[in-house]
Amino acid sequence: INEIASLGALLRRSTEKFGYEVIKIPETDPDFHMVDGLPMYSPLSSRTLSMSGQDGLAPGDVIVGVNGESVMSVPDINMLLRNVAGESVRLEVVRCNSTSKLQEARKLKARLLESKGEDATESVFALPEPLIVVPLDSEGNSNLWYTAWEWKTRETARHLAADAGFTLGYIHLRDMAGAPAEDAFVRGFYPDYDKEALIVDVRNNHGGNIDSWLLDVLQKRAWMYWEGRSTNITNGGLGWDEQFAFRGHLVVLVNEHTSSDGEAFARGVSELGLGKIVGRRTWGGGIWLCSDN
């Protein structure tokens, strides 16, 4: 069975440009390259390629070849990406919007030719150049785009809150399953526990079994405060016990794909009066089974 690998970007076939134009390269959290063993960056991004001394592509650049074969010689570029996930692949690319060391060298050569009165046409800059990339498998590609959606949603929420004059934390939980879900909550909650508002997004949450732990963290209440003159300049030195108690407004986002423990968490927030639930009616499958029933 042939598995189609992915270059981790949105591409469009262009007969005018004799290749596949890069339309979009997903952007993710710059603080995390790998999460739970899955890559967070596109194989075409600068963050990935800089580790091998190469320069990333940008929207508008064109891929004209894969492993020495023209992409226009086949009906779809995916035919040239069969069974190469995790392996080195040589692309031939034309940089229309990005730059590279080779392109800079070509520009220098053109200037030298011009200084000698020789012909140095612009076509020298449109010559393809090689790029070695490692395509993703289907799981890695799906994770990349979902992670990019998470990052964009988080940044959008923060910018909207800043424009409205308050601070906001945002956490998206894909599921409630063990260490990966706990890690996602920890990464999102503790840097932002002192914000004025917090969104916990459990849309499309597949469930698991950590709702009690999440609710325990969110039920912490500050009972004593202190203020130092020379510490923590971000808030004037204000601190409180219990440590990491969230003191702001909490909103939980749900939709029709929020299921099982995702539903239990949302209902717990509502029943305990911790915050507001916003969204669509959930899946309705919060019925837990064990070996004896």
C-alpha positions as CSV (number, residue, x, y, z in Angstrom):
1,I,0.0,0.0,0.0
2,N,1.4,3.4,-1.0
3,E,1.3,6.0,1.8
4,I,1.3,9.6,0.5
5,A,3.8,11.8,2.4
6,S,3.2,15.5,3.0
7,L,5.3,18.6,2.6
8,G,3.3,20.3,5.4
9,A,2.0,23.1,3.2
10,L,-1.0,24.1,1.1
11,L,0.1,23.9,-2.6
12,R,-1.6,24.8,-5.8
13,R,-0.7,23.5,-9.3
14,S,0.2,26.4,-11.6
15,T,0.7,25.8,-15.3
16,E,1.8,29.4,-15.7
17,K,4.7,28.9,-13.2
18,F,5.5,25.3,-14.3
19,G,5.1,23.9,-10.8
20,Y,3.3,23.9,-7.5
21,E,3.0,27.3,-5.9
22,V,3.2,27.4,-2.1
23,I,0.0,29.0,-0.9
24,K,0.3,28.6,2.9
25,I,2.8,27.2,5.4
26,P,1.2,26.6,8.8
27,E,2.7,28.5,11.7
28,T,2.8,27.0,15.2
29,D,4.1,27.8,18.7
30,P,7.8,28.8,18.4
31,D,8.5,27.4,21.8
32,F,7.8,23.8,20.9
33,H,9.4,21.9,18.0
34,M,8.2,18.4,19.1
35,V,5.1,17.6,21.3
36,D,4.4,14.0,22.2
37,G,6.9,12.9,19.6
38,L,5.1,14.7,16.7
39,P,6.7,17.5,14.8
40,M,5.2,21.0,15.2
41,Y,6.8,22.7,12.2
42,S,6.3,22.3,8.5
43,P,9.1,20.6,6.6
44,L,9.3,23.7,4.4
45,S,9.5,26.2,7.2
46,S,12.7,28.1,8.2
47,R,12.5,26.6,11.8
48,T,12.9,23.1,10.3
49,L,15.3,23.8,7.5
50,S,17.6,26.1,9.5
51,M,18.7,23.1,11.5
52,S,20.3,21.7,8.4
53,G,21.8,25.1,7.3
54,Q,19.0,25.7,4.7
55,D,16.5,28.5,4.2
56,G,12.8,27.9,4.4
57,L,10.3,28.7,1.7
58,A,7.5,31.3,1.7
59,P,4.1,31.6,0.1
60,G,4.6,32.4,-3.5
61,D,7.6,30.2,-4.0
62,V,7.3,27.4,-6.5
63,I,8.2,23.7,-6.3
64,V,9.2,22.5,-9.8
65,G,10.8,19.1,-9.1
66,V,10.9,16.2,-6.7
67,N,13.9,13.8,-6.7
68,G,14.9,14.9,-10.2
69,E,11.5,14.5,-11.8
70,S,9.4,17.5,-12.9
71,V,6.2,17.9,-10.9
72,M,4.4,18.7,-14.2
73,S,5.2,15.3,-15.6
74,V,2.6,13.7,-13.3
75,P,-1.1,14.5,-12.7
76,D,-0.5,15.3,-9.1
77,I,2.6,16.1,-7.0
78,N,1.5,13.5,-4.4
79,M,2.4,10.7,-6.9
80,L,6.1,11.8,-6.4
81,L,5.7,11.7,-2.6
82,R,4.6,8.1,-2.2
83,N,6.3,6.1,0.6
84,V,8.9,8.8,1.4
85,A,7.6,10.0,4.8
86,G,10.6,10.4,7.2
87,E,13.1,10.2,4.4
88,S,15.2,12.9,2.7
89,V,13.7,14.2,-0.5
90,R,15.3,16.6,-2.9
91,L,13.1,19.4,-4.2
92,E,13.8,21.8,-7.0
93,V,12.4,25.2,-6.0
94,V,12.1,28.6,-7.5
95,R,12.3,31.3,-4.8
96,C,9.9,34.1,-5.8
97,N,9.3,35.5,-2.3
98,S,12.0,34.0,-0.1
99,T,15.8,34.3,-0.1
100,S,18.6,31.8,0.3
101,K,22.4,31.7,0.5
102,L,22.5,30.4,-3.1
103,Q,20.2,33.2,-4.3
104,E,22.4,35.8,-2.6
105,A,25.4,34.3,-4.3
106,R,23.7,34.5,-7.6
107,K,22.9,38.2,-7.0
108,L,26.5,38.8,-6.2
109,K,27.6,37.1,-9.3
110,A,25.2,39.2,-11.4
111,R,26.6,42.4,-9.9
112,L,30.1,41.3,-10.7
113,L,29.1,40.6,-14.3
114,E,27.4,43.9,-14.6
115,S,30.5,45.7,-13.2
116,K,32.4,44.1,-16.1
117,G,29.9,45.2,-18.6
118,E,28.7,41.6,-19.2
119,D,25.1,40.5,-19.5
120,A,23.4,39.6,-16.2
121,T,19.7,39.1,-16.9
122,E,17.1,38.7,-14.2
123,S,16.6,35.1,-15.4
124,V,19.5,34.1,-13.2
125,F,17.3,34.6,-10.2
126,A,14.6,32.4,-11.5
127,L,16.8,29.3,-11.8
128,P,15.7,26.4,-9.6
129,E,17.8,25.5,-6.6
130,P,17.9,22.3,-4.6
131,L,16.2,21.9,-1.2
132,I,16.5,18.8,1.0
133,V,13.4,18.2,3.1
134,V,11.9,15.3,5.2
135,P,8.1,14.9,4.4
136,L,5.6,14.0,7.1
137,D,3.4,11.0,7.4
138,S,-0.4,11.5,7.4
139,E,-0.6,11.6,11.2
140,G,2.2,14.1,11.5
141,N,0.6,16.3,8.8
142,S,-2.8,16.2,10.5
143,N,-1.1,17.1,13.8
144,L,0.8,20.0,12.2
145,W,-2.4,21.6,10.8
146,Y,-4.4,21.1,14.0
147,T,-1.5,22.5,16.1
148,A,-1.4,25.5,13.8
149,W,-5.1,26.0,14.3
150,E,-4.6,25.9,18.1
151,W,-1.8,28.4,18.0
152,K,-3.6,30.8,15.7
153,T,-6.8,30.6,17.8
154,R,-4.8,31.2,21.0
155,E,-3.0,34.3,19.5
156,T,-6.2,35.6,18.0
157,A,-8.0,35.3,21.4
158,R,-5.1,37.1,23.1
159,H,-5.1,40.0,20.6
160,L,-8.8,40.5,20.8
161,A,-8.6,40.6,24.6
162,A,-5.8,43.1,24.5
163,D,-7.8,45.3,22.1
164,A,-10.7,45.1,24.6
165,G,-8.4,46.1,27.5
166,F,-8.0,42.9,29.5
167,T,-5.6,40.0,29.7
168,L,-6.6,36.5,28.7
169,G,-5.3,32.9,28.8
170,Y,-6.4,30.3,26.3
171,I,-6.1,26.5,26.5
172,H,-7.3,24.0,24.0
173,L,-7.6,20.4,25.1
174,R,-8.0,17.8,22.3
175,D,-8.8,15.1,24.8
176,M,-8.6,14.1,28.5
177,A,-6.3,11.1,28.0
178,G,-3.4,10.8,30.4
179,A,0.0,12.6,30.2
180,P,-0.5,14.4,26.9
181,A,-3.7,16.0,28.0
182,E,-2.2,16.9,31.4
183,D,0.8,18.4,29.6
184,A,-1.4,20.5,27.3
185,F,-3.2,21.9,30.4
186,V,0.0,22.6,32.3
187,R,1.6,24.4,29.3
188,G,-1.5,26.6,28.9
189,F,-2.6,27.2,32.5
190,Y,0.4,28.0,34.6
191,P,1.9,30.7,32.4
192,D,-1.5,32.4,32.4
193,Y,-3.0,31.6,35.8
194,D,-2.8,35.3,36.8
195,K,-4.7,36.6,33.8
196,E,-8.1,38.4,34.1
197,A,-9.9,35.8,32.0
198,L,-9.3,32.2,30.9
199,I,-10.8,30.2,28.1
200,V,-10.6,26.4,28.3
201,D,-11.6,25.1,24.8
202,V,-12.9,21.5,24.8
203,R,-14.5,21.7,21.4
204,N,-13.8,18.4,19.6
205,N,-12.5,16.9,22.8
206,H,-12.5,13.1,22.6
207,G,-12.7,12.4,26.3
208,G,-10.4,10.6,28.8
209,N,-10.3,10.7,32.6
210,I,-8.7,13.8,34.0
211,D,-11.7,16.0,34.7
212,S,-11.4,15.7,38.5
213,W,-7.8,16.9,38.4
214,L,-8.7,19.9,36.2
215,L,-11.6,20.9,38.4
216,D,-9.4,20.5,41.5
217,V,-6.9,23.0,40.0
218,L,-9.6,25.4,39.0
219,Q,-11.3,25.3,42.4
220,K,-8.3,26.7,44.2
221,R,-9.2,30.0,45.9
222,A,-6.9,32.8,47.0
223,W,-7.3,33.5,50.7
224,M,-4.3,35.7,51.5
225,Y,-2.4,38.3,49.6
226,W,1.0,40.1,49.8
227,E,2.8,42.7,47.8
228,G,6.5,43.2,47.3
229,R,8.1,46.4,46.1
230,S,11.0,44.9,44.2
231,T,9.7,41.6,42.8
232,N,7.5,40.6,39.9
233,I,7.3,43.9,38.0
234,T,4.6,42.6,35.7
235,N,1.9,43.0,38.5
236,G,3.6,45.3,41.0
237,G,4.7,42.4,43.2
238,L,1.2,41.1,44.0
239,G,1.0,37.5,45.0
240,W,-1.4,35.2,46.8
241,D,-2.0,31.9,48.5
242,E,-3.1,29.3,47.4
243,Q,-0.3,29.5,44.8
244,F,-1.5,29.4,41.2
245,A,-5.1,30.0,42.2
246,F,-6.9,31.4,39.2
247,R,-8.8,34.6,40.3
248,G,-10.4,35.7,37.0
249,H,-13.4,34.8,34.8
250,L,-13.6,31.3,33.3
251,V,-15.3,30.3,30.1
252,V,-15.5,26.8,28.7
253,L,-16.1,26.3,25.0
254,V,-18.0,23.2,23.8
255,N,-19.5,21.9,20.6
256,E,-21.4,18.8,19.3
257,H,-18.1,16.9,19.2
258,T,-17.3,17.5,22.9
259,S,-17.7,14.0,24.3
260,S,-17.3,11.8,27.4
261,D,-14.8,13.3,29.9
262,G,-14.9,16.6,28.0
263,E,-18.6,16.8,28.8
264,A,-17.9,15.9,32.4
265,F,-15.4,18.6,32.8
266,A,-17.8,21.2,31.3
267,R,-20.6,20.1,33.5
268,G,-18.4,20.2,36.5
269,V,-17.4,23.8,35.8
270,S,-21.1,24.6,35.6
271,E,-22.3,22.7,38.6
272,L,-19.5,24.0,40.8
273,G,-20.1,27.6,39.7
274,L,-16.6,28.0,38.4
275,G,-17.5,29.7,35.1
276,K,-19.7,29.9,32.1
277,I,-20.3,27.3,29.3
278,V,-20.5,28.6,25.8
279,G,-21.2,26.8,22.5
280,R,-23.4,24.0,21.1
281,R,-25.1,21.1,22.8
282,T,-22.5,18.4,23.4
283,W,-22.4,14.8,22.1
284,G,-24.3,13.4,25.0
285,G,-22.2,10.3,25.6
286,G,-20.9,11.1,29.1
287,I,-21.9,7.6,30.3
288,W,-18.8,5.8,31.7
289,L,-18.5,2.0,31.5
290,C,-16.1,-0.3,33.4
291,S,-15.4,-4.0,33.4
292,D,-18.3,-4.9,35.7
293,N,-21.1,-3.1,34.0
